[in-house]
């Protein structure tokens, strides 16, 4: 892996590599005690194709040859799940960006790629929200190490809930 990893907008040609990274991330989550966050099929291929479209929010971490991570990033987001936060409150009510579906490939795990992706997002927008499963301890540690604050819980249409975090400069 090259030392020159950078973030770029994902394109449709990245589809196979991005799907591989999500499969590897699901396997890692299961082995790390988090089998429920993404199960066997999340994110679905049609959602990834949407992320990789011209107007989608898909991004990748790459050295220009290989793709090491994939994630969704959107500025001025309006996630309806985030409106109904419980067990706490957001740090502010300003416009925000979100990061969703961050996944690190197995060949990049433990090399700071997740940190690189989130720092890029923090540098891109001063008010950032993200959620994660209560069993996703590696992500919770990463978020806290970057200064994200646990603000409460958000619930999704399927009844599942996630821990909600926010970073505000």
Secondary structure in CASP SS format (residue, H / E / C, confidence):
PFRMAT SS
TARGET T0000
AUTHOR 0000-0000-0000
METHOD secondary structure of the structure
MODEL  1
X C 1.00
X C 1.00
X C 1.00
X C 1.00
X C 1.00
X E 1.00
X E 1.00
X E 1.00
X E 1.00
X C 1.00
X C 1.00
X H 1.00
X H 1.00
X H 1.00
X H 1.00
X H 1.00
X H 1.00
X H 1.00
X H 1.00
X H 1.00
X H 1.00
X H 1.00
X H 1.00
X H 1.00
X H 1.00
X H 1.00
X H 1.00
X H 1.00
X H 1.00
X H 1.00
X H 1.00
X C 1.00
X C 1.00
X C 1.00
X C 1.00
X C 1.00
X C 1.00
X C 1.00
X C 1.00
X C 1.00
X C 1.00
X C 1.00
X C 1.00
X C 1.00
X H 1.00
X H 1.00
X H 1.00
X H 1.00
X H 1.00
X H 1.00
X H 1.00
X C 1.00
X C 1.00
X C 1.00
X C 1.00
X C 1.00
X C 1.00
X E 1.00
X E 1.00
X E 1.00
X E 1.00
X E 1.00
X C 1.00
X C 1.00
X C 1.00
X C 1.00
X E 1.00
X E 1.00
X E 1.00
X E 1.00
X E 1.00
X E 1.00
X E 1.00
X E 1.00
X C 1.00
X C 1.00
X C 1.00
X C 1.00
X C 1.00
X H 1.00
X H 1.00
X H 1.00
X H 1.00
X C 1.00
X C 1.00
X E 1.00
X C 1.00
X C 1.00
X C 1.00
X C 1.00
X C 1.00
X C 1.00
X C 1.00
X C 1.00
X C 1.00
X C 1.00
X E 1.00
X E 1.00
X E 1.00
X E 1.00
X E 1.00
X E 1.00
X E 1.00
X E 1.00
X C 1.00
X C 1.00
X C 1.00
X C 1.00
X C 1.00
X C 1.00
X C 1.00
X C 1.00
X H 1.00
X H 1.00
X H 1.00
X H 1.00
X H 1.00
X H 1.00
X H 1.00
X H 1.00
X H 1.00
X H 1.00
X H 1.00
X H 1.00
X C 1.00
X C 1.00
X E 1.00
X E 1.00
X E 1.00
X E 1.00
X E 1.00
X E 1.00
X C 1.00
X C 1.00
X C 1.00
X C 1.00
X H 1.00
X H 1.00
X H 1.00
X H 1.00
X H 1.00
X H 1.00
X H 1.00
X H 1.00
X H 1.00
X C 1.00
X C 1.00
X C 1.00
X E 1.00
X E 1.00
X E 1.00
X E 1.00
X E 1.00
X E 1.00
X E 1.00
X C 1.00
X C 1.00
X C 1.00
X C 1.00
X C 1.00
X E 1.00
X E 1.00
X E 1.00
X E 1.00
X E 1.00
X E 1.00
X E 1.00
X E 1.00
X C 1.00
END
